[in-house]
Amino acid sequence: MTAALVAPAELDARLERVRAAMRGAELDGLLVADPANIFYLSGYNAWSFYTPQLLFVPLEGEPVLAMREMDALGAHRTAIRYADGVLGYPEPLVHRPDTHPMVWVAEQLRERGHARRGRIGFEGDAHFFAVRSYLALREGIPEWDLVESRELVNWVRLVKSDFEIGEMRAAGRVASAAMRAAVDAIEEGVPLYELAARVQAAQARGVAGADGDYPAIVPMFLYGDGADTPHLTWTDERFGADTAVSIELAGAHHRYHAPLARTVALGRPSPELERLAAVTVEGLDAALAVLEPGRTPADAHAAFSRVLAGHGLEKRSRLGYSIGIGFPPDWGERTVSLRADDRTELRENMTFHVIAGMWMTGYGFEASESVRVAPGGADVLTDAPRRLIVKETP
């Protein structure tokens, strides 16, 4: 297995941008635990995040990778930077109630001279930075003043390099192929688990020139009584005539993600669903048109909301969020959201999942695109019919 073909110079440039943000936040060091952020800075990529691991970034000097010993031994297989000095904590420390791997890591960082007094940021909202990791580091290096980093690396990731845009485009091609596989698989009598199998095979297989990767989230299917409920997965239900399913999936390529959602009607859709689909797509088109440099997420949300309001509808949830590198359990970057109160200035090469999901009572409609902020409006990275997709039954 190899990491994304990113040049070491790009990783070095990312580190410098992170350090510039650290200086702005008056941080002397940063504890990076989000596997997406570790990957962004080092290239390290393995399913090892279920045990404690981190990248310590001092304001000056070489960053330090720390992880389970069995993973540290192979870190050089994917990590382009920092694998030579990786710390591998001993196996007896795994899943112990009386001690913790970060106790050992703190000792090692002290031996390397990193226990100096200073403000050290930590990723308090990272899914895999456990409370016990925080407590062990706080007790092991009391010289540190640990402060929440407020997703510092995630915000640095917000504007993509040209290399990253290429990876996102590849992920978009994988997503588009997976959606085509999903639409092709929907037939009367087919169970939802078969649809999931077809989608996951397409996600893993990828397309010519863009190999597939495992997505951060499994495919989601809103069907039957659950058509009005977001984030459902699959069951053993079988497609019946004159039913509809909303599909949300992602293409992943070298850990970069491009999500895509569509709603498919098998047989004749209800008039209510047809009306909802038409209005939602009109609103989505309006939002995409204003995703250009100098505008704001609030502008896109307002454009969508104006269309809905003209038809007596309202969307209470956000319209989208920033995307890029993703590891389970989420493909979002946890920074900018497309909602009424987000005034972040949009810059070229920011990337978003714009998801127009409308969940009514007993039915719903979803259409989404992965996009790049570009002059003149959104540069769409995915490719599927932007409408209610209707499949006729025999």
TORKOL-4160 file (C-alpha; in steps of 0.2 Angstrom, whole numbers, padded with zeros to 4 digits, m for minus):
394
<pt num="1" X="0000" Y="0000" Z="0000"/>
<pt num="2" X="0006" Y="0017" Z="m0004"/>
<pt num="3" X="0001" Y="0035" Z="0001"/>
<pt num="4" X="m0005" Y="0048" Z="m0010"/>
<pt num="5" X="0008" Y="0053" Z="m0023"/>
<pt num="6" X="0011" Y="0070" Z="m0014"/>
<pt num="7" X="0028" Y="0078" Z="m0016"/>
<pt num="8" X="0037" Y="0080" Z="0001"/>
<pt num="9" X="0039" Y="0098" Z="m0003"/>
<pt num="10" X="0020" Y="0100" Z="m0003"/>
<pt num="11" X="0020" Y="0092" Z="0015"/>
<pt num="12" X="0033" Y="0104" Z="0020"/>
<pt num="13" X="0023" Y="0118" Z="0014"/>
<pt num="14" X="0008" Y="0112" Z="0023"/>
<pt num="15" X="0018" Y="0111" Z="0039"/>
<pt num="16" X="0023" Y="0129" Z="0037"/>
<pt num="17" X="0005" Y="0135" Z="0035"/>
<pt num="18" X="0001" Y="0125" Z="0051"/>
<pt num="19" X="0015" Y="0133" Z="0060"/>
<pt num="20" X="0010" Y="0150" Z="0054"/>
<pt num="21" X="m0007" Y="0147" Z="0061"/>
<pt num="22" X="0001" Y="0141" Z="0077"/>
<pt num="23" X="0010" Y="0157" Z="0079"/>
<pt num="24" X="m0006" Y="0167" Z="0076"/>
<pt num="25" X="m0014" Y="0157" Z="0090"/>
<pt num="26" X="0001" Y="0159" Z="0101"/>
<pt num="27" X="0005" Y="0140" Z="0102"/>
<pt num="28" X="0022" Y="0133" Z="0106"/>
<pt num="29" X="0016" Y="0115" Z="0100"/>
<pt num="30" X="0002" Y="0106" Z="0094"/>
<pt num="31" X="m0005" Y="0088" Z="0097"/>
<pt num="32" X="m0013" Y="0082" Z="0081"/>
<pt num="33" X="m0024" Y="0066" Z="0084"/>
<pt num="34" X="m0037" Y="0067" Z="0069"/>
<pt num="35" X="m0031" Y="0054" Z="0057"/>
<pt num="36" X="m0035" Y="0066" Z="0043"/>
<pt num="37" X="m0024" Y="0079" Z="0049"/>
<pt num="38" X="m0010" Y="0067" Z="0053"/>
<pt num="39" X="m0012" Y="0061" Z="0035"/>
<pt num="40" X="m0012" Y="0079" Z="0028"/>
<pt num="41" X="0004" Y="0083" Z="0037"/>
<pt num="42" X="0014" Y="0067" Z="0035"/>
<pt num="43" X="0005" Y="0055" Z="0023"/>
<pt num="44" X="0003" Y="0042" Z="0036"/>
<pt num="45" X="m0012" Y="0031" Z="0031"/>
<pt num="46" X="m0017" Y="0015" Z="0040"/>
<pt num="47" X="m0032" Y="0008" Z="0050"/>
<pt num="48" X="m0023" Y="0011" Z="0066"/>
<pt num="49" X="m0033" Y="0025" Z="0073"/>
<pt num="50" X="m0044" Y="0014" Z="0084"/>
<pt num="51" X="m0029" Y="0014" Z="0096"/>
<pt num="52" X="m0021" Y="0030" Z="0103"/>
<pt num="53" X="m0009" Y="0039" Z="0090"/>
<pt num="54" X="m0004" Y="0057" Z="0087"/>
<pt num="55" X="0008" Y="0068" Z="0078"/>
<pt num="56" X="0017" Y="0081" Z="0090"/>
<pt num="57" X="0021" Y="0097" Z="0080"/>
<pt num="58" X="0033" Y="0109" Z="0089"/>
<pt num="59" X="0034" Y="0126" Z="0083"/>
<pt num="60" X="0052" Y="0123" Z="0078"/>
<pt num="61" X="0061" Y="0106" Z="0075"/>
<pt num="62" X="0055" Y="0089" Z="0068"/>
<pt num="63" X="0037" Y="0084" Z="0072"/>
<pt num="64" X="0036" Y="0067" Z="0080"/>
<pt num="65" X="0024" Y="0053" Z="0076"/>
<pt num="66" X="0018" Y="0041" Z="0090"/>
<pt num="67" X="0008" Y="0026" Z="0088"/>
<pt num="68" X="0006" Y="0007" Z="0093"/>
<pt num="69" X="0023" Y="m0002" Z="0090"/>
<pt num="70" X="0016" Y="m0014" Z="0077"/>
<pt num="71" X="0010" Y="0001" Z="0067"/>
<pt num="72" X="0026" Y="0011" Z="0070"/>
<pt num="73" X="0036" Y="m0003" Z="0062"/>
<pt num="74" X="0027" Y="m0001" Z="0046"/>
<pt num="75" X="0024" Y="0018" Z="0046"/>
<pt num="76" X="0037" Y="0021" Z="0033"/>
<pt num="77" X="0026" Y="0011" Z="0021"/>
<pt num="78" X="0014" Y="0027" Z="0019"/>
<pt num="79" X="0022" Y="0041" Z="0029"/>
<pt num="80" X="0032" Y="0052" Z="0018"/>
<pt num="81" X="0038" Y="0063" Z="0033"/>
<pt num="82" X="0042" Y="0059" Z="0051"/>
<pt num="83" X="0043" Y="0040" Z="0049"/>
<pt num="84" X="0061" Y="0038" Z="0053"/>
<pt num="85" X="0059" Y="0044" Z="0071"/>
<pt num="86" X="0042" Y="0037" Z="0075"/>
<pt num="87" X="0038" Y="0032" Z="0093"/>
<pt num="88" X="0030" Y="0015" Z="0095"/>
<pt num="89" X="0023" Y="0011" Z="0112"/>
<pt num="90" X="0024" Y="m0007" Z="0118"/>
<pt num="91" X="0011" Y="m0019" Z="0115"/>
<pt num="92" X="0007" Y="m0022" Z="0134"/>
<pt num="93" X="0000" Y="m0004" Z="0135"/>
<pt num="94" X="m0014" Y="m0008" Z="0123"/>
<pt num="95" X="m0031" Y="m0008" Z="0132"/>
<pt num="96" X="m0025" Y="m0008" Z="0150"/>
<pt num="97" X="m0036" Y="m0001" Z="0164"/>
<pt num="98" X="m0021" Y="0004" Z="0175"/>
<pt num="99" X="m0011" Y="0013" Z="0163"/>
<pt num="100" X="m0012" Y="0021" Z="0145"/>
<pt num="101" X="m0001" Y="0022" Z="0130"/>
<pt num="102" X="0000" Y="0041" Z="0131"/>
<pt num="103" X="0009" Y="0039" Z="0148"/>
<pt num="104" X="0023" Y="0031" Z="0138"/>
<pt num="105" X="0022" Y="0044" Z="0124"/>
<pt num="106" X="0024" Y="0058" Z="0137"/>
<pt num="107" X="0039" Y="0050" Z="0144"/>
<pt num="108" X="0047" Y="0049" Z="0127"/>
<pt num="109" X="0043" Y="0067" Z="0122"/>
<pt num="110" X="0051" Y="0072" Z="0138"/>
<pt num="111" X="0067" Y="0063" Z="0134"/>
<pt num="112" X="0067" Y="0071" Z="0117"/>
<pt num="113" X="0066" Y="0088" Z="0125"/>
<pt num="114" X="0048" Y="0093" Z="0122"/>
<pt num="115" X="0043" Y="0095" Z="0140"/>
<pt num="116" X="0047" Y="0114" Z="0140"/>
<pt num="117" X="0035" Y="0126" Z="0147"/>
<pt num="118" X="0023" Y="0133" Z="0134"/>
<pt num="119" X="0005" Y="0133" Z="0127"/>
<pt num="120" X="0002" Y="0117" Z="0118"/>
<pt num="121" X="m0014" Y="0115" Z="0107"/>
<pt num="122" X="m0024" Y="0099" Z="0107"/>
<pt num="123" X="m0038" Y="0093" Z="0095"/>
<pt num="124" X="m0052" Y="0092" Z="0108"/>
<pt num="125" X="m0066" Y="0088" Z="0095"/>
<pt num="126" X="m0056" Y="0075" Z="0086"/>
<pt num="127" X="m0065" Y="0058" Z="0086"/>
<pt num="128" X="m0050" Y="0048" Z="0091"/>
<pt num="129" X="m0042" Y="0059" Z="0104"/>
<pt num="130" X="m0049" Y="0051" Z="0120"/>
<pt num="131" X="m0051" Y="0059" Z="0137"/>
<pt num="132" X="m0039" Y="0047" Z="0144"/>
<pt num="133" X="m0026" Y="0052" Z="0131"/>
<pt num="134" X="m0028" Y="0070" Z="0137"/>
<pt num="135" X="m0027" Y="0066" Z="0155"/>
<pt num="136" X="m0011" Y="0055" Z="0152"/>
<pt num="137" X="m0002" Y="0069" Z="0143"/>
<pt num="138" X="m0008" Y="0083" Z="0155"/>
<pt num="139" X="m0001" Y="0072" Z="0170"/>
<pt num="140" X="0014" Y="0066" Z="0161"/>
<pt num="141" X="0020" Y="0084" Z="0155"/>
<pt num="142" X="0013" Y="0096" Z="0168"/>
<pt num="143" X="0024" Y="0110" Z="0161"/>
<pt num="144" X="0012" Y="0111" Z="0146"/>
<pt num="145" X="m0002" Y="0123" Z="0147"/>
<pt num="146" X="m0014" Y="0112" Z="0136"/>
<pt num="147" X="m0027" Y="0123" Z="0126"/>
<pt num="148" X="m0040" Y="0118" Z="0114"/>
<pt num="149" X="m0034" Y="0121" Z="0096"/>
<pt num="150" X="m0051" Y="0125" Z="0088"/>
<pt num="151" X="m0048" Y="0114" Z="0073"/>
<pt num="152" X="m0032" Y="0123" Z="0068"/>
<pt num="153" X="m0026" Y="0111" Z="0056"/>
<pt num="154" X="m0044" Y="0108" Z="0048"/>
<pt num="155" X="m0045" Y="0127" Z="0045"/>
<pt num="156" X="m0027" Y="0126" Z="0036"/>
<pt num="157" X="m0034" Y="0112" Z="0025"/>
<pt num="158" X="m0049" Y="0123" Z="0020"/>
<pt num="159" X="m0041" Y="0130" Z="0004"/>
<pt num="160" X="m0034" Y="0116" Z="m0007"/>
<pt num="161" X="m0018" Y="0115" Z="m0017"/>
<pt num="162" X="m0019" Y="0111" Z="m0036"/>
<pt num="163" X="m0013" Y="0093" Z="m0031"/>
<pt num="164" X="m0027" Y="0091" Z="m0019"/>
<pt num="165" X="m0040" Y="0097" Z="m0032"/>
<pt num="166" X="m0034" Y="0084" Z="m0044"/>
<pt num="167" X="m0037" Y="0071" Z="m0030"/>
<pt num="168" X="m0054" Y="0078" Z="m0027"/>
<pt num="169" X="m0058" Y="0077" Z="m0045"/>
<pt num="170" X="m0053" Y="0059" Z="m0045"/>
<pt num="171" X="m0064" Y="0055" Z="m0030"/>
<pt num="172" X="m0078" Y="0064" Z="m0039"/>
<pt num="173" X="m0076" Y="0052" Z="m0054"/>
<pt num="174" X="m0077" Y="0037" Z="m0042"/>
<pt num="175" X="m0093" Y="0044" Z="m0034"/>
<pt num="176" X="m0101" Y="0046" Z="m0050"/>
<pt num="177" X="m0097" Y="0028" Z="m0055"/>
<pt num="178" X="m0104" Y="0022" Z="m0038"/>
<pt num="179" X="m0120" Y="0032" Z="m0041"/>
<pt num="180" X="m0122" Y="0025" Z="m0058"/>
<pt num="181" X="m0120" Y="0007" Z="m0051"/>
<pt num="182" X="m0133" Y="0011" Z="m0038"/>
<pt num="183" X="m0146" Y="0017" Z="m0050"/>
<pt num="184" X="m0143" Y="0002" Z="m0062"/>
<pt num="185" X="m0145" Y="m0010" Z="m0047"/>
<pt num="186" X="m0162" Y="m0003" Z="m0042"/>
<pt num="187" X="m0175" Y="m0015" Z="m0048"/>
<pt num="188" X="m0192" Y="m0022" Z="m0041"/>
<pt num="189" X="m0188" Y="m0036" Z="m0028"/>
<pt num="190" X="m0169" Y="m0031" Z="m0026"/>
<pt num="191" X="m0165" Y="m0030" Z="m0007"/>
<pt num="192" X="m0156" Y="m0015" Z="0000"/>
<pt num="193" X="m0142" Y="m0025" Z="0005"/>
<pt num="194" X="m0139" Y="m0030" Z="m0013"/>
<pt num="195" X="m0139" Y="m0011" Z="m0017"/>
<pt num="196" X="m0126" Y="m0008" Z="m0004"/>
<pt num="197" X="m0115" Y="m0022" Z="m0010"/>
<pt num="198" X="m0115" Y="m0015" Z="m0028"/>
<pt num="199" X="m0111" Y="0002" Z="m0022"/>
<pt num="200" X="m0097" Y="m0003" Z="m0011"/>
<pt num="201" X="m0089" Y="m0014" Z="m0025"/>
<pt num="202" X="m0090" Y="0002" Z="m0036"/>
<pt num="203" X="m0082" Y="0012" Z="m0022"/>
<pt num="204" X="m0068" Y="0000" Z="m0020"/>
<pt num="205" X="m0065" Y="m0003" Z="m0038"/>
<pt num="206" X="m0064" Y="0015" Z="m0044"/>
<pt num="207" X="m0063" Y="0020" Z="m0062"/>
<pt num="208" X="m0049" Y="0021" Z="m0075"/>
<pt num="209" X="m0036" Y="0033" Z="m0068"/>
<pt num="210" X="m0044" Y="0034" Z="m0051"/>
<pt num="211" X="m0043" Y="0019" Z="m0040"/>
<pt num="212" X="m0056" Y="0018" Z="m0026"/>
<pt num="213" X="m0053" Y="0019" Z="m0007"/>
<pt num="214" X="m0064" Y="0015" Z="0007"/>
<pt num="215" X="m0076" Y="0029" Z="0011"/>
<pt num="216" X="m0077" Y="0037" Z="0029"/>
<pt num="217" X="m0095" Y="0033" Z="0029"/>
<pt num="218" X="m0105" Y="0018" Z="0023"/>
<pt num="219" X="m0118" Y="0021" Z="0009"/>
<pt num="220" X="m0134" Y="0028" Z="0016"/>
<pt num="221" X="m0152" Y="0023" Z="0009"/>
<pt num="222" X="m0168" Y="0032" Z="0014"/>
<pt num="223" X="m0182" Y="0020" Z="0009"/>
<pt num="224" X="m0200" Y="0016" Z="0013"/>
<pt num="225" X="m0205" Y="0022" Z="0030"/>
<pt num="226" X="m0187" Y="0029" Z="0033"/>
<pt num="227" X="m0188" Y="0040" Z="0017"/>
<pt num="228" X="m0190" Y="0055" Z="0029"/>
<pt num="229" X="m0176" Y="0051" Z="0040"/>
<pt num="230" X="m0158" Y="0056" Z="0036"/>
<pt num="231" X="m0142" Y="0045" Z="0039"/>
<pt num="232" X="m0150" Y="0027" Z="0038"/>
<pt num="233" X="m0140" Y="0013" Z="0031"/>
<pt num="234" X="m0148" Y="m0003" Z="0024"/>
<pt num="235" X="m0160" Y="m0017" Z="0029"/>
<pt num="236" X="m0167" Y="m0033" Z="0020"/>
<pt num="237" X="m0181" Y="m0023" Z="0013"/>
<pt num="238" X="m0184" Y="m0026" Z="m0005"/>
<pt num="239" X="m0189" Y="m0013" Z="m0018"/>
<pt num="240" X="m0207" Y="m0012" Z="m0023"/>
<pt num="241" X="m0216" Y="m0004" Z="m0037"/>
<pt num="242" X="m0219" Y="0015" Z="m0036"/>
<pt num="243" X="m0207" Y="0018" Z="m0022"/>
<pt num="244" X="m0192" Y="0029" Z="m0020"/>
<pt num="245" X="m0175" Y="0029" Z="m0012"/>
<pt num="246" X="m0163" Y="0043" Z="m0008"/>
<pt num="247" X="m0145" Y="0038" Z="m0009"/>
<pt num="248" X="m0130" Y="0046" Z="m0001"/>
<pt num="249" X="m0113" Y="0040" Z="m0005"/>
<pt num="250" X="m0095" Y="0046" Z="m0008"/>
<pt num="251" X="m0081" Y="0042" Z="m0019"/>
<pt num="252" X="m0064" Y="0041" Z="m0011"/>
<pt num="253" X="m0047" Y="0042" Z="m0019"/>
<pt num="254" X="m0031" Y="0043" Z="m0008"/>
<pt num="255" X="m0042" Y="0048" Z="0007"/>
<pt num="256" X="m0050" Y="0063" Z="m0003"/>
<pt num="257" X="m0069" Y="0062" Z="m0003"/>
<pt num="258" X="m0082" Y="0068" Z="m0015"/>
<pt num="259" X="m0100" Y="0064" Z="m0008"/>
<pt num="260" X="m0115" Y="0063" Z="m0020"/>
<pt num="261" X="m0133" Y="0061" Z="m0016"/>
<pt num="262" X="m0148" Y="0057" Z="m0028"/>
<pt num="263" X="m0166" Y="0051" Z="m0026"/>
<pt num="264" X="m0172" Y="0037" Z="m0037"/>
<pt num="265" X="m0191" Y="0033" Z="m0040"/>
<pt num="266" X="m0194" Y="0016" Z="m0046"/>
<pt num="267" X="m0210" Y="0017" Z="m0056"/>
<pt num="268" X="m0222" Y="0032" Z="m0055"/>
<pt num="269" X="m0217" Y="0045" Z="m0041"/>
<pt num="270" X="m0230" Y="0053" Z="m0031"/>
<pt num="271" X="m0235" Y="0071" Z="m0036"/>
<pt num="272" X="m0229" Y="0077" Z="m0019"/>
<pt num="273" X="m0211" Y="0070" Z="m0022"/>
<pt num="274" X="m0211" Y="0077" Z="m0040"/>
<pt num="275" X="m0215" Y="0094" Z="m0034"/>
<pt num="276" X="m0202" Y="0093" Z="m0020"/>
<pt num="277" X="m0189" Y="0087" Z="m0031"/>
<pt num="278" X="m0192" Y="0101" Z="m0044"/>
<pt num="279" X="m0191" Y="0115" Z="m0031"/>
<pt num="280" X="m0176" Y="0107" Z="m0022"/>
<pt num="281" X="m0166" Y="0106" Z="m0038"/>
<pt num="282" X="m0170" Y="0124" Z="m0043"/>
<pt num="283" X="m0164" Y="0130" Z="m0026"/>
<pt num="284" X="m0148" Y="0119" Z="m0027"/>
<pt num="285" X="m0144" Y="0127" Z="m0044"/>
<pt num="286" X="m0147" Y="0144" Z="m0037"/>
<pt num="287" X="m0135" Y="0140" Z="m0022"/>
<pt num="288" X="m0121" Y="0133" Z="m0034"/>
<pt num="289" X="m0121" Y="0149" Z="m0044"/>
<pt num="290" X="m0115" Y="0160" Z="m0030"/>
<pt num="291" X="m0101" Y="0149" Z="m0024"/>
<pt num="292" X="m0088" Y="0160" Z="m0030"/>
<pt num="293" X="m0073" Y="0169" Z="m0022"/>
<pt num="294" X="m0078" Y="0184" Z="m0012"/>
<pt num="295" X="m0095" Y="0178" Z="m0008"/>
<pt num="296" X="m0100" Y="0169" Z="0009"/>
<pt num="297" X="m0109" Y="0153" Z="0014"/>
<pt num="298" X="m0123" Y="0163" Z="0020"/>
<pt num="299" X="m0125" Y="0170" Z="0002"/>
<pt num="300" X="m0127" Y="0152" Z="m0005"/>
<pt num="301" X="m0139" Y="0147" Z="0009"/>
<pt num="302" X="m0149" Y="0163" Z="0006"/>
<pt num="303" X="m0150" Y="0159" Z="m0013"/>
<pt num="304" X="m0157" Y="0142" Z="m0009"/>
<pt num="305" X="m0169" Y="0148" Z="0004"/>
<pt num="306" X="m0177" Y="0161" Z="m0007"/>
<pt num="307" X="m0182" Y="0148" Z="m0020"/>
<pt num="308" X="m0189" Y="0137" Z="m0006"/>
<pt num="309" X="m0198" Y="0151" Z="0002"/>
<pt num="310" X="m0207" Y="0155" Z="m0015"/>
<pt num="311" X="m0215" Y="0138" Z="m0014"/>
<pt num="312" X="m0219" Y="0139" Z="0005"/>
<pt num="313" X="m0205" Y="0128" Z="0010"/>
<pt num="314" X="m0190" Y="0129" Z="0022"/>
<pt num="315" X="m0174" Y="0119" Z="0026"/>
<pt num="316" X="m0169" Y="0120" Z="0044"/>
<pt num="317" X="m0153" Y="0111" Z="0043"/>
<pt num="318" X="m0137" Y="0117" Z="0035"/>
<pt num="319" X="m0135" Y="0116" Z="0016"/>
<pt num="320" X="m0118" Y="0109" Z="0016"/>
<pt num="321" X="m0100" Y="0109" Z="0023"/>
<pt num="322" X="m0082" Y="0109" Z="0018"/>
<pt num="323" X="m0074" Y="0092" Z="0012"/>
<pt num="324" X="m0057" Y="0085" Z="0008"/>
<pt num="325" X="m0047" Y="0072" Z="0017"/>
<pt num="326" X="m0059" Y="0060" Z="0026"/>
<pt num="327" X="m0057" Y="0045" Z="0039"/>
<pt num="328" X="m0071" Y="0036" Z="0048"/>
<pt num="329" X="m0083" Y="0041" Z="0055"/>
<pt num="330" X="m0085" Y="0057" Z="0044"/>
<pt num="331" X="m0080" Y="0065" Z="0027"/>
<pt num="332" X="m0083" Y="0083" Z="0033"/>
<pt num="333" X="m0069" Y="0094" Z="0038"/>
<pt num="334" X="m0078" Y="0102" Z="0053"/>
<pt num="335" X="m0075" Y="0120" Z="0048"/>
<pt num="336" X="m0086" Y="0130" Z="0036"/>
<pt num="337" X="m0105" Y="0126" Z="0035"/>
<pt num="338" X="m0117" Y="0133" Z="0022"/>
<pt num="339" X="m0129" Y="0141" Z="0033"/>
<pt num="340" X="m0137" Y="0158" Z="0036"/>
<pt num="341" X="m0125" Y="0164" Z="0050"/>
<pt num="342" X="m0108" Y="0158" Z="0042"/>
<pt num="343" X="m0099" Y="0174" Z="0035"/>
<pt num="344" X="m0083" Y="0165" Z="0030"/>
<pt num="345" X="m0076" Y="0173" Z="0014"/>
<pt num="346" X="m0076" Y="0160" Z="0001"/>
<pt num="347" X="m0059" Y="0158" Z="m0008"/>
<pt num="348" X="m0055" Y="0149" Z="m0024"/>
<pt num="349" X="m0051" Y="0130" Z="m0021"/>
<pt num="350" X="m0062" Y="0128" Z="m0006"/>
<pt num="351" X="m0072" Y="0112" Z="m0008"/>
<pt num="352" X="m0089" Y="0109" Z="m0002"/>
<pt num="353" X="m0102" Y="0095" Z="m0001"/>
<pt num="354" X="m0118" Y="0105" Z="m0006"/>
<pt num="355" X="m0132" Y="0094" Z="0000"/>
<pt num="356" X="m0150" Y="0099" Z="m0003"/>
<pt num="357" X="m0159" Y="0087" Z="0008"/>
<pt num="358" X="m0178" Y="0089" Z="0011"/>
<pt num="359" X="m0186" Y="0077" Z="0023"/>
<pt num="360" X="m0205" Y="0079" Z="0024"/>
<pt num="361" X="m0217" Y="0067" Z="0033"/>
<pt num="362" X="m0216" Y="0050" Z="0025"/>
<pt num="363" X="m0206" Y="0055" Z="0010"/>
<pt num="364" X="m0190" Y="0065" Z="0006"/>
<pt num="365" X="m0179" Y="0071" Z="m0008"/>
<pt num="366" X="m0160" Y="0073" Z="m0009"/>
<pt num="367" X="m0148" Y="0080" Z="m0022"/>
<pt num="368" X="m0131" Y="0085" Z="m0019"/>
<pt num="369" X="m0114" Y="0089" Z="m0027"/>
<pt num="370" X="m0096" Y="0090" Z="m0022"/>
<pt num="371" X="m0089" Y="0106" Z="m0029"/>
<pt num="372" X="m0074" Y="0118" Z="m0030"/>
<pt num="373" X="m0077" Y="0137" Z="m0027"/>
<pt num="374" X="m0072" Y="0145" Z="m0043"/>
<pt num="375" X="m0074" Y="0161" Z="m0052"/>
<pt num="376" X="m0092" Y="0162" Z="m0059"/>
<pt num="377" X="m0099" Y="0149" Z="m0047"/>
<pt num="378" X="m0097" Y="0131" Z="m0042"/>
<pt num="379" X="m0085" Y="0119" Z="m0052"/>
<pt num="380" X="m0095" Y="0103" Z="m0050"/>
<pt num="381" X="m0083" Y="0088" Z="m0047"/>
<pt num="382" X="m0097" Y="0075" Z="m0048"/>
<pt num="383" X="m0108" Y="0069" Z="m0062"/>
<pt num="384" X="m0126" Y="0063" Z="m0061"/>
<pt num="385" X="m0142" Y="0069" Z="m0068"/>
<pt num="386" X="m0147" Y="0083" Z="m0056"/>
<pt num="387" X="m0166" Y="0079" Z="m0055"/>
<pt num="388" X="m0177" Y="0065" Z="m0048"/>
<pt num="389" X="m0171" Y="0050" Z="m0057"/>
<pt num="390" X="m0186" Y="0039" Z="m0063"/>
<pt num="391" X="m0184" Y="0021" Z="m0067"/>
<pt num="392" X="m0199" Y="0013" Z="m0076"/>
<pt num="393" X="m0204" Y="m0004" Z="m0070"/>
<pt num="394" X="m0209" Y="m0018" Z="m0082"/>
